[in-house]
Amino acid sequence: MDPNGRGVVELWMKLADEVPAGDWTIVAKIMGKEEEKTFTVDDYVLPRFETEVIIPSFGLSYDPLLKITVKATYTFGQPVTDGAVKIAIMRTYGGPGAPILYKKGMLSKDGTLTIEVSTKEIRAAINGDRSLSWQSIKVTADVTERQTGRVQSSTASLQYFDTPLVLRYVNEVAPKNFKPGLPYTIYTEVRKQDGTRFTEEEYKEMTIYFNVTYDVPLTKEEIEENLNASSSGNSGGSVSSSGSLIADIDPIGRSDYMYQKNKLAMVRLDEAQRAQSVPANGWVTLTFDVPMDALMVNIQAWSGKPYKEIKLFKTLSRAVSPSESFLQLHVGTEKPMVGKEFTVTAKATDAMPMLTYQVFAKGALLHTKEVPTGNRSSVDFSFMVTRDMTPTISLVAFYIRDQNYEVVVDALSLSVDGLFQKPITIEFSKQEAEPGDDVEVIVKAPTDSLVYLLSADKSAVLLKGGNDLTQDDVTRDMAEYSFGGGFSPWEFMFICGWPSRFRGYDAFTVLQNAGVVFLSDAWVYAQLASTNQRYPTMPEDAMGGINEAAGPDINDDFKDVAAADVVRKFFPEVWLWEISYITDDSGGQVSIPTTVPDTLTTWITTGFSLHPDFGLSITEKPTELVVSRPMFITLDLPMSIIRGENYCFTATIFSYYNATIPIRVTLDKSSKFSNIHVGIDQRKIKLTTESAYYSYFLGDVEPNEMRSVKYCFVPTELGEIPVKVSALTNVQGLSDAVERIIICKVKAHH
């Protein structure tokens, strides 16, 4: 089943001529793991062009205008120049019958249409003239290619806000619990509403302010004083002997309160901590020491000018230990990388007799070691990062107290660079080509690699994609061995590269969330769940028609017509499906000679390689080869037609030649269909059918111009019917000819 011994099996199955249409699923099972892919079976016509709606990534309620650009591009890279556009603007979640604002227009010569719609008009048309603040809208554009009547649609959405600024606590890398006596670090992300960064100059104008308070227990005397003040009708705040602001909480002392009476104190922040400028990466970091007597910590952040003030709040609950002993791991800004030492600092609230750390990846214990501490409360340790630690590791460190044999633990999850150790790159010997050109596919990978290549027609990818292998797919799949499916902290780690702490308020839940089963006679403390917790955990916050042809060719002046050198017949949806071996004497490169198919399109090419030592590598992004001609013809044909029924199709001629040229379009005669000729006899339209050549003379066609003609015929035989159309001109080597196959079926009777 694995002929190359690299873990790849290639299987195929040919579908029958008649199979039920719909989504089909391929399921692969191996070693208890199951993977599936879905593909669609249907009659289809590949799209000739793609449509894109370009709007701002978000809107501001005070902006006067919304700029909308619709762009249409053929798969061979040229703009759609003769297209009608219909734009619909509506609320994203409006539902059936929701109001819609329509706009119409025509594509320009560069294949775009740009309009500006006033916010006032949008508000009045779709939102009852109410503010658009926090309203989400979608813009749908239907582009009709007027030569063929084919329609391609695209949709884009945006949400309106009152300010472009957004602040967000990065909860994915900050624990919900603090450890008394140890530093706590909170990360605040300063971004635009769409998640992108401001410019460095814009960041320099911003200031983020912080305020941190914490709850501490009231003394018996303070409780009595508050109760006395309450009974006399007075309540308020005071200042502690240390100078910290104190606010009385629950001075009434009601019996239905489930937490201890406490007071609020402020964590002392210096000026550099309290008011921080925003660095170029948009991440503001605040680190502060949490007092040992803190019960709960409240963090507030807010923005100053030039943008509207935005406030953030976060409440942290206290981690629990019966001995009030805690451990915290710290790492630098560098991510772990395969082949390099990685250093970690462990800090504890008391002296550690011996520190033990363990490294897990994909559910397996890969490395463990005991680190002598010299009875200190802080120690550094390092380990070598290996390939089997990719893409993420769980790092667990703990020590056991001599006094009560309590396990004091902390755990981190870190993303590891080096999942794809050796890159694979693909390039073509030329970036643009014509049908039938000889090109070389140049693949670079480590020697002794087995390389798998795929090159697909962009039209097929536009119709339906998603089954190709990507780096993201493999990274997610590998990470699921450690974290399971669904949203997990590892998804964020690959974005920011920072560690994520496994959440837990005691030793047991920290280990549980890290996926570690701890078997020991030592004491792994677990706080009993109770509705009367002493320290409660607070929640986290078609228009136009076909251009008429010039008519049947009766112009005898067009004498020097040059036939097409080649009739284009080879139109695969998948061009390359290759396996190649990088030999030891190749220098890490192999060139694969091949011939470009006849399709005028962009070929999307990807690949992956397997190496006995370096494992799997995948191309970072697709390589593209654009295939076109200075002048060519395309046919707008369906997959199938019915015998005996009249059928018309459009032939479109594109000229990108650098001079004006005369063009004649000819449909070859066939024994399998009869041409329909429309004539006028005594002022009456008359249809005649005959098997004959049928030509139109288009006259002189300008550079970057598109013309079309319509042919009608009646199929007379079942099965495959070749349809050959030529676009002929007097420039040697410029004429083009295309032969496509259309399937003729019997009319179904129900």
C-alpha positions in Angstrom: 0.0 0.0 0.0 3.0 2.4 0.6 5.3 1.6 -2.4 7.8 4.4 -1.6 8.0 3.8 2.1 7.3 7.4 2.9 3.9 7.2 4.4 1.9 8.2 1.3 -0.6 6.0 -0.4 -2.0 7.0 -3.9 -5.4 5.5 -4.7 -7.9 6.3 -7.4 -11.4 5.4 -8.5 -13.2 6.2 -11.7 -16.8 7.3 -11.4 -19.4 5.7 -13.6 -20.9 7.7 -16.4 -24.2 8.1 -14.5 -23.9 8.6 -10.7 -26.2 10.5 -8.3 -25.3 14.2 -8.1 -24.3 15.7 -4.7 -21.5 15.7 -2.1 -19.5 12.5 -1.8 -17.2 11.7 1.0 -13.9 9.8 1.1 -13.0 8.3 4.5 -9.5 7.1 5.4 -8.9 5.1 8.5 -5.5 4.2 9.9 -4.2 3.3 13.4 -7.5 4.4 15.0 -7.5 7.9 13.4 -10.1 8.8 10.8 -9.9 11.6 8.2 -12.4 12.6 5.5 -12.6 14.8 2.5 -15.7 15.8 0.5 -16.1 16.4 -3.2 -19.1 17.3 -5.3 -20.5 15.4 -8.3 -22.5 17.5 -10.6 -22.8 18.8 -14.2 -21.0 22.1 -14.2 -19.4 24.8 -16.3 -16.1 26.2 -15.1 -16.3 30.0 -14.4 -14.4 32.2 -16.9 -13.7 35.0 -14.4 -13.7 35.8 -10.8 -15.4 38.7 -9.1 -14.2 40.6 -6.0 -16.0 43.2 -3.9 -13.5 45.6 -2.3 -14.8 47.7 0.7 -13.1 48.9 3.8 -12.5 46.3 6.4 -14.8 48.2 8.8 -16.9 51.3 8.8 -17.1 54.4 11.0 -20.5 55.7 11.9 -19.3 59.3 11.3 -17.8 58.6 7.8 -19.8 60.4 5.2 -19.3 57.9 2.3 -18.8 54.2 1.7 -16.5 53.4 -1.2 -17.3 50.2 -3.1 -15.1 48.8 -5.8 -16.1 45.8 -7.9 -13.3 44.0 -9.8 -13.7 41.3 -12.4 -10.7 39.4 -13.8 -10.5 36.5 -16.2 -8.7 33.4 -15.1 -6.0 34.2 -17.6 -5.2 37.4 -15.8 -6.9 40.0 -18.0 -9.7 42.3 -16.8 -13.3 41.8 -17.8 -14.0 45.0 -19.8 -17.6 44.4 -20.9 -19.5 43.6 -17.8 -22.7 44.9 -16.2 -22.7 45.2 -12.4 -25.6 45.1 -10.0 -24.8 45.9 -6.3 -27.0 45.1 -3.4 -26.4 46.6 0.1 -28.3 45.1 3.0 -28.0 44.3 6.7 -26.0 41.1 7.2 -28.6 39.5 9.5 -31.7 41.2 8.0 -33.5 38.0 7.0 -36.1 37.6 4.3 -37.9 40.8 3.4 -35.2 43.0 4.8 -34.7 46.3 2.9 -32.0 46.4 0.2 -30.3 49.3 -1.4 -29.4 48.6 -5.1 -26.9 50.3 -7.3 -26.0 49.6 -11.0 -23.1 50.4 -13.3 -20.7 49.1 -16.0 -17.1 47.9 -15.7 -14.4 50.1 -17.0 -11.6 49.1 -19.3 -9.5 48.0 -16.3 -12.3 45.6 -15.2 -13.4 47.7 -12.2 -16.4 49.8 -11.1 -16.0 52.2 -8.2 -19.0 54.0 -6.6 -19.4 56.0 -3.4 -22.6 55.7 -1.4 -23.4 58.2 1.3 -23.7 56.8 4.8 -26.9 58.8 5.1 -28.5 57.0 2.1 -27.4 53.6 3.5 -28.8 54.5 6.9 -32.1 55.6 5.5 -32.5 52.7 3.1 -31.7 49.7 5.3 -31.6 50.8 8.9 -34.7 53.0 9.4 -32.5 56.1 9.5 -31.0 55.0 12.7 -27.3 55.1 13.4 -25.2 52.4 11.8 -23.0 52.1 14.9 -22.4 48.3 15.6 -24.5 47.5 12.6 -23.1 44.9 10.2 -23.9 45.1 6.5 -23.0 43.0 3.4 -22.4 44.2 -0.1 -23.1 41.7 -2.9 -22.1 42.3 -6.5 -23.3 40.4 -9.5 -21.2 40.8 -12.6 -22.7 39.8 -15.9 -20.3 39.2 -18.8 -22.4 40.8 -21.6 -20.8 38.7 -24.3 -22.1 35.4 -22.8 -24.6 36.4 -20.1 -22.5 34.5 -17.5 -22.8 35.8 -14.0 -20.2 35.7 -11.2 -21.0 37.0 -7.8 -19.1 38.0 -4.7 -19.9 39.3 -1.3 -18.1 41.3 1.3 -19.2 42.4 4.8 -18.2 45.2 7.2 -19.3 46.4 10.6 -19.7 50.0 11.7 -18.1 51.3 14.8 -17.9 54.7 16.6 -14.1 54.6 16.7 -11.3 52.8 14.8 -9.5 51.8 18.0 -10.1 48.5 19.9 -8.4 47.4 23.1 -8.3 43.7 24.0 -6.8 41.8 26.9 -4.9 38.9 25.4 -6.6 36.3 27.7 -5.2 33.4 25.6 -1.7 34.0 27.1 -2.7 35.4 30.5 -4.0 33.1 33.3 -7.4 33.8 35.0 -5.7 33.3 38.3 -2.9 35.2 40.0 -0.3 33.7 42.3 0.2 35.8 45.4 3.8 36.9 46.0 4.7 36.4 42.3 4.6 38.9 39.3 1.6 38.9 37.1 1.8 40.0 33.4 -1.1 41.2 31.4 -0.9 41.9 27.7 -3.1 44.5 26.0 -3.6 44.5 22.3 -4.0 47.8 20.6 -5.4 47.4 17.1 -7.9 48.7 14.6 -11.3 47.2 14.6 -10.3 44.8 11.8 -7.4 43.5 13.8 -4.7 45.2 11.8 -2.1 47.5 13.2 -2.0 51.3 13.2 1.1 52.9 11.7 4.1 53.5 13.9 3.4 57.2 13.8 -0.2 56.7 14.9 0.9 54.5 17.8 3.3 57.2 18.9 0.3 59.5 19.5 -1.5 57.0 21.7 -1.2 56.4 25.5 -2.7 53.5 27.4 -3.4 54.0 31.1 -3.6 51.3 33.7 -5.0 51.0 37.2 -4.7 47.9 39.4 -6.6 47.3 42.6 -6.9 44.3 44.8 -9.2 43.0 47.6 -7.8 42.3 51.0 -9.6 41.0 54.1 -10.9 43.5 56.6 -9.6 43.2 60.1 -12.0 42.5 62.9 -11.7 46.1 64.1 -12.4 47.4 60.5 -15.5 45.2 60.3 -16.8 46.4 63.6 -16.1 50.0 62.6 -18.0 49.6 59.3 -20.9 48.0 61.0 -21.0 50.8 63.6 -20.8 53.4 60.8 -23.6 51.6 58.9 -25.9 51.5 62.0 -25.3 55.3 62.4 -26.2 55.9 58.8 -22.7 56.7 57.6 -20.7 54.8 55.0 -17.8 55.7 52.8 -14.1 55.2 52.3 -10.9 55.8 54.1 -7.1 55.6 53.5 -5.1 52.8 54.9 -2.1 53.4 57.1 0.2 52.6 54.2 -1.4 55.4 52.2 -3.4 53.1 49.8 -6.9 54.1 49.0 -9.5 51.9 50.7 -13.2 51.5 49.8 -15.6 49.7 52.1 -17.4 46.9 50.5 -20.7 45.5 51.9 -20.8 47.7 55.1 -24.2 46.4 55.9 -22.9 42.9 56.7 -25.9 41.0 55.3 -25.9 37.2 55.9 -26.6 36.4 52.3 -23.2 37.6 51.1 -21.1 34.5 50.2 -17.6 36.1 50.3 -15.5 37.4 53.2 -15.8 41.1 54.0 -12.9 42.9 52.3 -11.5 46.2 51.3 -10.0 47.6 48.1 -6.4 48.7 47.9 -4.4 50.0 45.0 -1.3 48.3 43.6 1.4 50.9 43.4 2.4 51.5 39.8 5.2 53.9 38.8 4.5 56.4 36.1 6.1 54.3 33.4 3.7 51.5 34.2 0.6 53.6 34.7 0.8 55.6 31.5 2.4 53.6 28.6 3.1 54.5 25.0 2.2 51.9 22.4 5.1 50.2 20.7 5.2 49.5 17.0 3.9 46.0 17.4 0.8 47.2 19.2 1.3 45.1 22.3 1.3 46.9 25.7 2.7 44.9 28.6 2.1 45.5 32.2 3.9 43.4 34.9 3.2 44.0 38.6 3.8 42.2 41.9 0.7 40.8 43.6 0.7 41.2 47.4 0.5 38.0 49.4 -2.7 39.0 51.1 -4.6 39.8 47.9 -7.9 38.0 47.5 -8.8 39.3 44.1 -7.2 41.6 41.5 -9.0 44.1 39.3 -7.2 45.5 36.2 -8.5 48.5 34.4 -7.0 49.8 31.1 -8.2 52.8 29.0 -7.1 54.8 26.1 -6.6 58.5 25.9 -6.6 60.9 23.0 -6.7 61.1 20.0 -9.4 58.4 19.9 -12.6 58.0 21.9 -11.9 56.6 25.4 -12.3 52.9 25.6 -12.1 51.0 28.9 -11.2 47.4 29.6 -11.8 45.5 32.9 -10.4 42.2 34.0 -10.9 40.4 37.3 -8.4 37.8 38.5 -9.1 35.2 41.2 -6.5 33.9 43.6 -4.8 30.6 43.0 -5.1 28.3 45.9 -2.5 26.4 47.9 -2.9 25.1 51.5 0.7 26.3 52.3 0.4 29.5 50.2 3.3 28.2 48.0 3.3 29.0 44.3 5.6 28.4 41.3 5.7 30.4 38.1 7.6 29.7 34.8 9.0 32.6 32.7 10.4 32.4 29.1 12.0 35.0 26.9 10.7 36.5 23.7 12.3 33.9 21.5 10.2 30.9 20.5 11.6 27.4 20.9 13.3 26.2 17.7 14.2 22.8 16.6 17.9 22.1 17.1 18.4 24.9 19.7 18.6 25.0 23.4 15.6 26.7 25.1 15.9 28.3 28.5 13.2 28.7 31.1 13.2 30.5 34.5 11.3 29.0 37.4 10.4 31.3 40.3 8.7 30.2 43.6 7.4 32.0 46.6 9.7 29.9 48.9 12.8 27.8 48.6 12.7 24.8 46.2 14.5 21.6 47.4 14.5 20.1 43.8 12.8 21.2 40.6 11.5 18.6 38.1 10.4 19.6 34.6 8.7 17.5 31.9 8.2 18.2 28.2 5.1 16.8 26.4 4.1 16.9 22.8 1.3 15.2 20.9 0.3 13.4 24.1 3.7 11.8 24.8 6.3 12.5 27.4 9.5 13.4 25.4 11.9 14.7 28.0 12.1 14.9 31.8 14.9 16.1 34.2 15.5 17.0 37.8 17.2 20.4 38.3 19.2 21.0 41.5 18.2 24.4 43.0 20.6 24.9 45.8 17.5 25.5 48.0 16.9 28.8 46.1 13.5 30.2 45.1 14.6 30.9 41.5 16.5 28.6 39.0 17.1 28.5 35.3 17.0 25.3 33.2 17.5 24.5 29.5 16.6 21.6 27.2 17.3 20.8 23.5 14.3 21.3 21.3 13.8 18.3 19.0 11.7 17.8 15.9 9.2 15.5 17.6 8.3 18.5 19.8 6.7 20.3 17.0 4.3 22.1 16.6 3.5 22.7 20.3 4.9 21.5 23.6 3.4 21.4 27.1 6.0 22.3 29.7 5.2 21.2 33.2 7.5 22.0 36.2 7.0 21.2 39.9 8.6 20.7 43.2 7.5 18.9 46.3 7.6 20.7 49.6 9.5 19.0 52.4 7.0 20.2 55.1 3.8 18.8 53.8 4.7 16.9 50.6 2.6 19.3 48.6 3.1 19.4 44.8 3.7 23.0 43.7 3.3 23.2 39.9 3.1 25.5 36.9 2.6 24.6 33.2 3.0 26.4 29.9 2.1 25.6 26.3 4.5 26.9 23.7 4.5 26.8 19.9 7.7 25.4 18.4 9.3 26.6 15.2 10.5 23.8 12.9 7.5 21.7 12.1 8.6 22.0 8.4 12.3 21.9 8.8 13.5 22.0 5.3 11.5 24.2 2.8 10.2 23.0 -0.5 9.9 25.6 -3.3 8.4 25.3 -6.8 8.9 27.6 -9.7 8.4 27.6 -13.4 11.1 28.3 -16.0 8.9 31.2 -17.1 6.1 33.2 -15.4 3.9 33.5 -18.5 3.5 31.0 -21.3 1.3 30.2 -24.3 -0.6 26.9 -24.9 1.8 24.1 -26.1 4.9 25.8 -24.8 7.6 23.6 -23.3 8.3 24.7 -19.7 10.3 23.2 -16.8 8.9 22.9 -13.3 11.9 23.5 -11.0 11.6 21.9 -7.5 14.0 22.6 -4.7 14.1 20.3 -1.7 16.7 18.3 0.4 18.3 15.4 -1.4 16.6 12.0 -0.8 13.2 13.8 -0.8 10.2 12.4 -2.5 8.2 15.3 -4.0 4.4 15.3 -4.9 3.2 18.0 -7.2 -0.3 19.3 -8.0 -1.2 21.9 -10.6 -4.9 22.9 -11.0 -6.8 25.2 -13.3 -7.8 28.4 -11.4 -11.3 28.1 -12.8 -11.7 24.7 -11.0 -10.3 26.2 -7.8 -12.8 29.1 -8.0 -15.6 26.6 -8.5 -14.8 24.7 -5.4 -11.5 24.4 -3.5 -10.4 23.3 0.0 -9.1 19.8 -0.7 -5.4 20.7 -1.2 -2.9 20.1 1.5 -1.6 23.3 3.3 0.8 24.1 6.1 -2.1 25.4 8.2 -4.0 22.1 7.8 -1.0 20.0 9.0 -0.2 22.4 11.9 -3.8 22.2 13.1 -3.9 18.5 12.8 -0.6 18.0 14.7 -1.7 20.4 17.4 -4.9 18.5 17.9 -2.9 15.6 19.3 -2.1 17.8 22.2 -5.1 20.0 22.6 -8.0 18.2 20.8 -10.2 19.9 18.2 -12.1 23.2 18.3 -10.7 26.5 19.4 -7.7 26.2 21.7 -4.9 28.4 23.0 -2.5 27.0 20.4 -4.4 28.8 17.6 -3.5 32.1 19.2 0.1 31.0 20.0 0.8 30.6 16.3 -0.3 34.2 15.7 1.6 36.0 18.4 4.2 33.4 19.3 3.9 33.9 23.0 3.3 31.2 25.6 -0.1 30.2 26.9 -0.5 29.3 30.5 -2.7 26.3 31.4 -5.4 27.7 33.5 -6.1 26.4 37.0 -6.7 27.7 40.5 -4.9 24.8 42.2 -2.3 22.1 41.4 -4.8 19.5 40.4 -6.6 21.7 37.8 -3.3 23.0 36.4 -2.2 19.5 35.7 -5.6 18.5 34.5 -5.8 21.3 31.9 -2.2 20.5 30.8 -3.4 17.0 30.0 -1.1 15.4 32.6 -2.0 12.5 34.9 0.2 12.8 38.0 0.7 9.5 39.9 2.4 10.1 43.2 2.1 9.7 46.9 2.7 13.4 47.2 -0.2 15.8 47.8 -1.7 17.2 44.6 -4.0 19.7 46.1 -7.5 20.1 44.7 -9.9 22.6 46.2 -13.4 21.2 46.8 -16.1 22.8 44.7 -18.6 24.8 46.8 -21.3 27.3 46.3 -19.8 29.2 49.2 -16.3 29.6 47.8 -14.1 32.0 49.8 -12.7 33.5 46.7 -15.3 33.4 43.9 -14.0 33.3 40.3 -15.5 36.2 38.4 -16.6 35.7 34.8 -14.4 36.9 31.9 -15.4 39.5 30.3 -28.0 41.1 -16.2 -28.2 43.9 -17.9 -27.4 44.4 -21.6 -27.3 41.8 -24.3 -25.0 40.0 -26.7 -23.1 42.1 -29.2 -24.5 41.5 -32.6 -22.0 40.0 -35.0 -21.3 41.7 -38.3 -23.2 38.9 -40.1 -22.1 36.0 -42.3 -18.8 36.5 -44.0 -19.3 37.8 -47.5 -16.3 40.0 -47.7 -13.9 38.8 -50.4 -11.3 41.5 -49.6 -10.1 39.3 -46.6 -7.8 37.1 -48.7 -4.6 36.5 -46.7 -6.2 34.6 -43.9 -3.7 32.4 -41.9 -5.0 29.2 -40.4 -4.3 28.4 -36.8 -1.0 26.5 -36.4 -2.6 24.2 -33.7 -6.1 23.4 -32.8 -6.4 23.6 -29.0 -8.1 20.4 -27.7 -6.4 19.6 -24.4 -8.3 21.3 -21.4 -7.6 19.3 -18.2 -8.8 20.7 -14.9 -5.7 19.1 -13.3 -2.4 19.5 -15.2 0.3 18.1 -13.0 -0.1 15.2 -10.7 3.5 14.2 -10.4 5.8 12.3 -8.1 9.6 13.1 -8.3 12.6 12.0 -6.4 15.5 14.4 -5.5 18.6 12.3 -6.0 21.8 12.6 -3.9 23.7 14.0 -6.9 21.0 16.6 -7.9 22.2 19.4 -5.5 18.7 19.5 -4.0 17.0 20.4 -7.2 15.1 18.6 -10.0 13.7 20.0 -13.2 10.6 18.4 -14.7 10.1 19.1 -18.4 6.4 19.4 -19.4 4.1 20.9 -22.0 1.6 23.6 -21.1 -2.0 22.5 -21.7 -4.3 24.4 -24.1 -6.4 26.1 -21.4 -6.0 29.9 -21.2 -6.0 30.3 -17.4 -3.7 30.6 -14.4 -2.3 27.3 -13.2 -2.2 27.0 -9.3 0.7 24.8 -8.4 1.5 23.4 -4.9 3.5 20.5 -3.6 4.8 18.6 -0.6 7.9 16.5 0.1 8.8 13.7 2.5 12.3 13.1 3.8 13.4 10.2 6.0 15.1 12.6 8.5 13.4 15.9 8.0 9.9 14.6 7.6 7.1 16.5 5.9 7.5 19.9 4.1 4.8 21.8 2.3 5.0 24.7 -0.1 4.3 28.0 1.8 2.1 29.4 -1.0 1.0 28.3 -4.5 3.1 29.1 -7.5 1.2 30.5 -10.5 1.8 30.2 -14.2 -0.4 32.5 -16.4 -1.2 31.0 -19.8 -2.5 33.3 -22.6 -2.2 34.4 -26.2 -2.1 37.7 -28.0 -5.4 36.8 -29.7 -7.7 33.9 -28.8 -11.2 32.5 -28.9 -13.3 31.0 -26.1 -16.6 29.0 -26.3 -19.4 29.3 -23.8 -20.7 25.7 -23.9 -22.7 23.7 -21.4 -21.7 20.2 -20.2 -24.6 18.6 -22.2 -27.5 19.3 -24.5 -30.6 17.3 -25.7 -30.8 15.7 -29.2 -33.2 17.4 -31.5 -33.4 20.7 -29.6 -32.2 24.0 -30.9 -29.2 25.3 -29.1 -27.2 28.5 -29.3 -23.7 29.3 -27.9 -21.5 32.3 -27.8 -17.9 32.5 -29.2 -15.9 35.3 -27.7 -12.7 36.7 -29.3 -10.1 38.5 -27.2 -7.4 40.6 -28.9 -4.4 41.8 -26.9 -2.3 42.1 -30.0 -0.5 45.4 -30.3 -2.1 46.5 -33.6 -5.6 46.5 -35.2 -6.3 43.2 -37.0 -9.1 41.8 -39.1 -10.7 38.7 -37.7 -13.0 36.1 -39.2 -14.8 33.5 -37.0 -15.7 30.1 -38.4 -17.7 27.2 -37.1 -16.6 23.9 -38.8 -19.4 21.7 -40.2 -20.1 18.4 -38.6 -22.0 15.3 -39.3 -23.3 15.3 -35.8 -25.2 18.6 -35.9 -26.9 21.0 -38.3 -26.3 24.7 -38.3 -29.3 27.0 -38.0 -29.3 29.9 -40.4 -31.6 32.9 -39.7 -32.8 34.6 -42.9 -35.5 36.9 -44.1 -37.8 35.9 -46.9 -40.4 38.4 -48.0 -40.1 40.3 -44.7 -40.5 37.1 -42.7 -37.9 35.5 -40.5 -37.0 32.1 -41.9 -35.0 29.3 -40.1 -33.0 26.8 -42.2 -30.7 24.0 -41.1 -27.8 22.5 -42.9 -24.5 20.9 -42.2 -22.0 23.5 -43.4 -19.2 25.8 -42.5 -20.5 29.0 -41.0 -18.5 32.2 -40.8 -18.7 35.8 -39.5 -16.4 38.6 -40.5 -15.9 40.8 -37.4 -14.0 43.6 -39.3 -11.1 45.3 -37.7 -10.6 44.6 -34.0 -8.7 47.0 -31.9 -6.0 46.1 -29.3 -7.6 45.1 -25.9 -11.0 44.7 -27.6 -13.4 41.9 -27.2 -16.0 40.8 -29.8 -18.5 37.9 -29.8 -20.7 36.0 -32.2 -23.5 33.6 -31.7 -23.9 30.2 -33.4 -27.0 28.0 -33.3 -27.3 24.4 -34.2 -29.4 21.2 -33.8 -27.6 18.1 -32.5 -28.5 15.0 -34.5 -26.4 12.3 -32.8 -26.0 11.1 -29.2 -22.7 11.0 -27.4 -19.7 13.2 -27.7 -20.0 16.0 -30.3 -16.8 18.0 -31.2 -17.4 21.7 -31.7 -14.6 23.4 -33.5 -14.4 27.2 -33.9 -11.6 29.2 -35.5 -10.6 32.9 -35.1 -8.6 33.7 -38.2 -6.5 36.7 -39.1 -3.8 37.7 -41.6 -0.9 37.8 -39.1 1.1 34.7 -39.3 1.0 32.6 -36.1 -1.7 34.7 -34.5 -4.9 32.8 -35.6 -6.5 30.5 -33.0 -8.7 27.5 -33.1 -10.5 25.6 -30.4 -12.3 22.2 -30.3 -14.5 21.4 -27.4 -16.5 18.3 -26.7 -20.2 18.6 -25.7 -22.3 15.6 -24.6 -25.6 15.0 -26.4 -28.2 13.1 -24.4 -31.7 11.8 -24.9 -34.5 13.9 -23.4 -35.6 12.4 -20.1 -39.2 11.4 -19.8 -40.9 11.5 -16.3 
